[in-house]
Amino acid sequence: MALESTTIVEFNDASYEIDGTQILNGLNFEVSRGEILILLGESGCGKTTTLKLINRLIEPTSGEICVEQKPTIEWDKIDLRRHIGYVLQDGGLFPHMNVEENVGLPLAIKDANSKGQPRVFEMLNLVGLDPANFANRFPHELSGGQRQRVGVARALVSDPELLLLDEPFGALDAITRTNLQKEFAKLVRELGKTAVFVTHDLHEAMMLGTRIALMEKGRIILLETPENFRRSDVPLVRAYLDTISMPV
């Protein structure tokens, strides 16, 4: 019997351009089962575009992206996205739906007759929101941190193998952000999830990542563990390290 592959996501010389402008150029990397891979870089370097390629919101101009050893262009788009939890900045919640409806949406899409309340309440408890107090609230009645917790609960409710997170804590105040970072790291590792996490914040990258992919102008210029990242002499790495108080 063949052993189950540990590779969840694989980029093979993948590029993307739009209207003649190169956004991503020849990306090659793998994301292993149970890993939190950080895509780090300044605005416009291609981080979010890379996430969109994984869940087939867009398709590569050239090269190939595989999810669970299958090219994304061979996946049915809906089926692919059922395997993936996606968390956006500020949670990406639907304002006309209450918390229970927002969290349960992936279950309802999968099965219109789904009786998902127990699972929804389980996820709310998991992210520290008491269903008795929060299930019937609407997004405008929540704080920024609470909306992010709801977004994470929604991403987890269908038990996806893979999580994609696009600067999910970027709009929060420093204290709330730090608390959620710690809770998220613990949660993902306890659940054994695989995650690709976009940020421009080096402190966040160091706290959460098992590896960090530093992006610049549509390329990955360094892919290392946090420990080896600190030791790199790549000029952009040194510039990042100069922005935080961290022994190197």
C-alpha positions as CSV (number, residue, x, y, z in Angstrom):
1,M,0.0,0.0,0.0
2,A,1.4,3.4,-1.0
3,L,2.0,5.8,1.9
4,E,-0.2,8.9,2.1
5,S,1.7,11.9,0.7
6,T,2.6,14.6,3.2
7,T,2.3,17.3,0.5
8,I,-1.0,19.3,0.5
9,V,-0.2,22.2,-1.8
10,E,2.5,22.2,-4.6
11,F,3.4,25.1,-6.9
12,N,5.3,24.0,-10.0
13,D,6.8,27.0,-11.9
14,A,3.5,28.8,-11.6
15,S,3.1,32.3,-13.0
16,Y,0.2,34.7,-13.3
17,E,-0.2,37.8,-15.4
18,I,-3.0,40.1,-16.2
19,D,-3.2,42.5,-19.1
20,G,0.4,41.9,-19.9
21,T,1.6,42.7,-16.3
22,Q,3.5,39.9,-14.6
23,I,2.0,39.4,-11.0
24,L,3.7,36.1,-10.1
25,N,6.8,34.7,-11.8
26,G,7.8,31.0,-11.6
27,L,6.7,30.1,-8.0
28,N,8.0,26.7,-6.8
29,F,7.2,25.5,-3.3
30,E,5.4,22.8,-1.4
31,V,3.2,23.0,1.8
32,S,3.4,19.9,3.9
33,R,0.6,18.4,6.0
34,G,0.4,20.1,9.4
35,E,2.6,23.1,8.3
36,I,1.9,26.8,8.7
37,L,3.5,28.4,5.8
38,I,3.7,32.2,5.9
39,L,3.7,34.3,2.8
40,L,5.5,37.5,3.9
41,G,6.0,40.6,1.9
42,E,4.9,44.2,1.2
43,S,1.7,45.2,-0.5
44,G,1.7,44.3,-4.2
45,C,4.3,41.5,-4.0
46,G,1.8,38.8,-4.9
47,K,0.8,37.2,-1.6
48,T,-3.0,37.4,-2.0
49,T,-2.7,36.4,-5.7
50,T,-0.9,33.2,-4.5
51,L,-3.7,32.4,-2.2
52,K,-6.3,32.9,-4.9
53,L,-4.5,30.4,-7.1
54,I,-4.7,27.7,-4.5
55,N,-8.5,27.8,-4.3
56,R,-8.9,28.5,-8.0
57,L,-10.4,32.0,-7.7
58,I,-7.9,32.6,-10.5
59,E,-5.9,30.2,-12.7
60,P,-2.2,30.3,-13.5
61,T,-1.1,31.8,-16.8
62,S,1.6,29.1,-16.9
63,G,2.8,26.3,-14.7
64,E,0.7,24.2,-12.3
65,I,-0.7,24.3,-8.8
66,C,-1.7,21.0,-7.1
67,V,-3.9,20.5,-4.1
68,E,-3.7,17.0,-2.5
69,Q,-1.7,15.9,-5.6
70,K,-4.3,17.0,-8.1
71,P,-3.9,20.0,-10.4
72,T,-6.4,22.7,-9.4
73,I,-7.6,23.0,-13.0
74,E,-8.8,19.4,-12.8
75,W,-10.8,20.0,-9.6
76,D,-14.4,21.1,-9.7
77,K,-14.2,24.6,-8.2
78,I,-16.9,24.0,-5.7
79,D,-15.5,20.7,-4.6
80,L,-12.0,22.2,-4.3
81,R,-13.3,25.0,-2.1
82,R,-15.1,22.5,0.2
83,H,-11.6,21.1,1.0
84,I,-10.4,24.6,2.0
85,G,-11.2,27.1,4.8
86,Y,-10.7,30.7,3.8
87,V,-10.3,33.5,6.3
88,L,-10.3,37.2,5.2
89,Q,-9.3,40.4,7.0
90,D,-12.2,41.4,9.2
91,G,-13.7,37.9,8.9
92,G,-15.5,38.4,5.6
93,L,-18.9,37.9,7.2
94,F,-22.2,38.4,5.5
95,P,-23.9,41.4,7.2
96,H,-27.4,40.2,6.7
97,M,-26.7,36.8,8.4
98,N,-26.3,36.3,12.1
99,V,-23.3,34.5,13.6
100,E,-24.9,31.1,13.6
101,E,-25.9,31.5,9.9
102,N,-22.4,32.8,8.9
103,V,-20.6,30.0,10.6
104,G,-23.0,27.4,9.3
105,L,-22.9,28.6,5.7
106,P,-20.3,26.0,4.5
107,L,-22.4,23.2,5.9
108,A,-25.5,24.6,4.2
109,I,-23.7,24.9,0.9
110,K,-22.6,21.3,1.1
111,D,-26.0,20.1,2.1
112,A,-29.1,22.3,2.0
113,N,-30.8,20.0,4.5
114,S,-27.9,20.1,6.9
115,K,-28.8,20.3,10.6
116,G,-25.5,21.8,11.5
117,Q,-26.3,23.7,14.8
118,P,-24.3,21.3,17.1
119,R,-21.2,21.6,14.9
120,V,-21.7,25.4,14.6
121,F,-21.9,25.7,18.4
122,E,-18.9,23.4,18.8
123,M,-16.8,25.8,16.6
124,L,-18.0,28.9,18.4
125,N,-17.0,27.4,21.7
126,L,-13.7,26.4,20.2
127,V,-12.9,30.0,19.3
128,G,-14.0,31.3,22.6
129,L,-17.5,32.6,21.7
130,D,-20.4,31.3,23.9
131,P,-23.2,30.4,21.5
132,A,-25.8,31.5,24.0
133,N,-24.4,35.0,23.8
134,F,-23.2,35.2,20.2
135,A,-25.2,32.9,17.9
136,N,-28.0,35.4,17.2
137,R,-25.8,38.5,16.9
138,F,-25.1,40.2,13.6
139,P,-21.6,41.2,12.4
140,H,-22.3,44.9,13.2
141,E,-22.9,44.0,16.8
142,L,-19.4,42.4,17.2
143,S,-16.0,43.8,17.9
144,G,-13.2,43.4,15.4
145,G,-11.7,40.5,17.3
146,Q,-15.1,38.8,17.7
147,R,-15.7,39.0,13.9
148,Q,-12.3,37.4,13.3
149,R,-13.2,34.6,15.7
150,V,-16.4,34.0,13.8
151,G,-14.4,34.0,10.5
152,V,-12.1,31.3,11.9
153,A,-15.0,29.3,13.2
154,R,-16.6,29.4,9.7
155,A,-13.4,28.3,8.1
156,L,-13.1,25.3,10.5
157,V,-16.8,24.2,10.6
158,S,-16.6,21.8,7.6
159,D,-13.3,20.3,9.0
160,P,-11.2,21.3,5.9
161,E,-7.7,19.9,5.5
162,L,-6.3,23.3,4.4
163,L,-6.8,26.8,5.7
164,L,-6.0,29.9,3.7
165,L,-5.7,33.2,5.7
166,D,-5.3,36.6,4.1
167,E,-4.0,39.0,6.8
168,P,-6.9,38.0,9.1
169,F,-5.7,40.0,12.1
170,G,-4.4,43.0,10.2
171,A,-7.2,45.4,11.2
172,L,-7.1,44.7,14.9
173,D,-5.5,46.6,17.8
174,A,-2.1,45.4,19.0
175,I,-3.4,43.6,22.1
176,T,-6.3,41.9,20.5
177,R,-4.1,40.9,17.5
178,T,-1.4,39.3,19.8
179,N,-4.0,37.4,21.7
180,L,-5.6,36.0,18.6
181,Q,-2.3,35.1,17.1
182,K,-1.4,33.0,20.1
183,E,-4.9,31.4,20.2
184,F,-4.8,30.7,16.4
185,A,-1.3,29.1,16.5
186,K,-2.4,26.8,19.4
187,L,-5.7,25.9,17.7
188,V,-4.2,25.0,14.3
189,R,-1.6,22.9,15.8
190,E,-4.0,21.1,18.2
191,L,-6.3,20.3,15.3
192,G,-3.5,19.3,13.0
193,K,-4.5,21.7,10.2
194,T,-2.4,22.9,7.3
195,A,-2.4,26.6,6.7
196,V,-1.1,29.2,4.3
197,F,-1.1,32.6,6.0
198,V,-0.5,35.9,4.3
199,T,1.0,38.8,6.3
200,H,3.3,41.8,6.0
201,D,4.1,41.7,9.7
202,L,7.4,39.9,10.5
203,H,6.5,39.5,14.2
204,E,3.4,37.7,13.2
205,A,5.3,35.5,10.7
206,M,7.9,34.5,13.3
207,M,5.2,33.7,15.9
208,L,3.0,31.6,13.7
209,G,5.1,30.1,10.9
210,T,6.8,26.8,10.6
211,R,8.4,28.3,7.5
212,I,8.4,31.7,6.0
213,A,8.3,32.5,2.2
214,L,9.5,36.0,1.7
215,M,8.0,37.5,-1.5
216,E,9.2,40.4,-3.6
217,K,7.9,41.5,-7.0
218,G,6.0,38.2,-7.6
219,R,8.8,35.9,-6.6
220,I,9.8,34.0,-3.6
221,I,13.3,35.2,-2.7
222,L,13.7,33.2,0.5
223,L,12.0,30.2,2.0
224,E,13.2,29.2,5.4
225,T,12.3,28.3,9.0
226,P,12.0,31.3,11.3
227,E,15.3,30.4,12.9
228,N,17.2,30.3,9.6
229,F,15.3,33.4,8.4
230,R,16.9,35.4,11.3
231,R,20.3,34.4,10.0
232,S,19.8,35.3,6.4
233,D,21.9,38.0,4.8
234,V,19.3,38.8,2.1
235,P,19.0,42.6,2.1
236,L,15.1,42.5,2.4
237,V,15.4,40.2,5.3
238,R,17.8,42.5,7.1
239,A,15.5,45.4,6.4
240,Y,12.6,43.5,8.0
241,L,14.6,42.5,11.0
242,D,15.6,46.1,11.5
243,T,12.0,47.0,12.0
244,I,11.5,44.8,15.1
245,S,13.3,44.3,18.4
246,M,14.6,40.8,17.9
247,P,18.0,39.3,18.7
248,V,19.7,37.9,15.6
